[in-house]
């Protein structure tokens, strides 16, 4: 197991987890859906097409942002 920080909160995941797996686990507690979020991994915006191949490491920082509609 390794520890990551998602929106500054510690999250424990299996070693070699990818960003998509971490996001899927994390959004449950945030009441969000994968289709409606953007992710920043270690201060780099990661396109959704790259989530499955972005491997997470010990102490990585992940920020989850949700789209907000309004006008």
C-alpha positions as CSV (number, residue, x, y, z in Angstrom):
1,X,0.0,0.0,0.0
2,X,1.0,3.6,-0.7
3,X,-0.3,6.9,0.6
4,X,-1.4,9.6,-1.9
5,X,-3.1,12.9,-1.1
6,X,-6.3,13.6,-2.9
7,X,-7.6,17.2,-2.3
8,X,-5.1,17.3,0.6
9,X,-6.6,14.2,2.3
10,X,-4.5,11.0,2.7
11,X,-5.7,8.0,0.6
12,X,-4.3,4.6,0.8
13,X,-4.1,2.6,-2.4
14,X,-2.4,-0.4,-3.8
15,X,1.1,0.1,-5.2
16,X,1.0,0.6,-9.0
17,X,-2.5,2.0,-9.0
18,X,-3.2,4.3,-11.9
19,X,-4.9,7.7,-11.8
20,X,-8.2,6.4,-13.1
21,X,-8.4,3.8,-10.2
22,X,-7.6,6.4,-7.6
23,X,-10.1,8.9,-9.0
24,X,-12.8,6.2,-9.2
25,X,-12.2,5.4,-5.5
26,X,-12.0,9.0,-4.4
27,X,-15.1,10.4,-6.2
28,X,-17.4,8.1,-4.2
29,X,-16.8,10.1,-1.0
30,X,-17.0,13.4,-2.9
31,X,-20.4,12.4,-4.6
32,X,-19.0,13.2,-8.1
33,X,-19.0,11.2,-11.4
34,X,-15.9,10.5,-13.5
35,X,-17.5,12.1,-16.5
36,X,-17.8,15.5,-14.8
37,X,-14.3,16.0,-13.3
38,X,-10.8,17.2,-14.2
39,X,-7.7,15.9,-12.5
40,X,-4.4,17.5,-11.6
41,X,-1.6,15.0,-10.8
42,X,1.5,16.5,-9.2
43,X,0.6,20.0,-10.5
44,X,0.0,18.8,-14.1
45,X,-3.5,18.6,-15.7
46,X,-3.9,15.1,-17.0
47,X,-6.3,14.5,-19.9
48,X,-8.9,11.8,-19.3
49,X,-7.3,9.8,-22.1
50,X,-4.2,9.5,-20.0
51,X,-5.7,8.6,-16.6
52,X,-5.4,4.8,-17.1
53,X,-1.7,5.0,-18.0
54,X,-0.7,7.6,-15.3
55,X,0.9,5.5,-12.5
56,X,0.6,6.9,-9.0
57,X,3.5,6.9,-6.5
58,X,4.0,7.4,-2.8
59,X,3.1,10.9,-1.7
60,X,1.7,12.0,-5.0
61,X,-0.7,15.0,-4.9
62,X,-4.0,14.7,-6.8
63,X,-6.5,17.5,-7.1
64,X,-10.1,16.8,-8.3
65,X,-12.1,19.6,-9.9
66,X,-15.8,19.3,-10.9
67,X,-17.4,21.3,-13.7
68,X,-19.8,23.9,-12.6
69,X,-22.6,25.2,-14.9
70,X,-24.3,28.4,-14.5
71,X,-25.0,31.7,-16.0
